[in-house]
Amino acid sequence: MIENLLTHHDHTLLAHFVRYKVTSQIYAWPLFETFFSEIFNRDEWLCLFDHIFSNHPSFVLYIITSYCINNRSALLRVTELDDFKYFFHHRNPISVQTILTEAYRLSEVTPVDIDPKRMIESFQPLTRGQYPVFNKYPKFIVDYQIQEKEKLRQEEMNYIRQRELNVEMYRERQQRRHEEESWLRQQQLLIEAEEKRRTLLLQEDTRVKEQKN
């Protein structure tokens, strides 16, 4: 959904993200995960959530989009993935009012067909007496966590395979080294045996000559 908003409102910035493999897990998830606490101070954060709770839940997506667009000049100069990650985990010199003003503007001019309101339900009050059944977790968050676990599992499997390969290569090198050392010893023994044979022949020739004389 955020990609749709960026595509419509700032295609250049989104293209820059795509070019450097910056996904929504890098420019949106950190803001969701920390609920904006890393990029705003306490007073700004309280002000921000006054607006979040008084609007449709989709307003959060407009805030994230606004944050990206308002920082586009800085972001367009970033080319390293680690720098992008750092950017969305630290405060930047921009006021919460600027972010909110742009977020409201975006929510008003966004075409209906890409408006997140169509896909996100409004806030619902808790029922009295007991909590309601909750089974509408944000799918993209759950999917992201599954992807991260699968990524870690694959990395671990790759590490194990690489380690086994390294051990096998080491064993093969050791085996070749032992074979080479064995061959060299055999060659040395053959050379020594040949030298001994020649010495004996020379001694025998000398003895025969002495007997003839």
URSUL-V417330 format. One line per field, one symbol per residue. ss: DSSP state (H for helix, E for strand, L for the rest). phi: phi as a letter, one per 30 degrees, with the letter a starting at -180 (. if undefined). burial: # if it has 24 or more other C-alpha atoms within 12 Angstrom, else .. Layout:
ss=???
phi=???
burial=???
This chain:
ss=LHHHHHHHHLHHHHHHHHHLLLLHHHHLHHHHHHLLLLLLLHHHHHHHHHHHHLLLLLHHHHHHHHHHHHLHHHHLLLLLHHHHHHHLLLLLLLLHHHHHHHHHHHHHHLLHHHLHHHLLLLLLLLLLLLLLLLLLLLHHHHHHHHHHHHHHHHHHHHHHHHHHHHHHHHHHHHHHHHHHHHHHHHHHHHHHHHHHHHHHHHHHHHHHHHHHL
phi=.dddddedcaddddddddechccddccceedddchiddcbdddddddededddcbdeddeddddddddddceedddcdbcddddddedcbdbdbddddddedddddddcdeddcddedcbddecddddjadddcbcdeddddddddddddddddddddddddddddddddddddddddddddddddddddddddddddddddddddddddddd
burial=###.##.###..##.##....###########..###.##....#..##.##...#################..##.#.....##.###......#..##.###.##..#...####................................................................................................
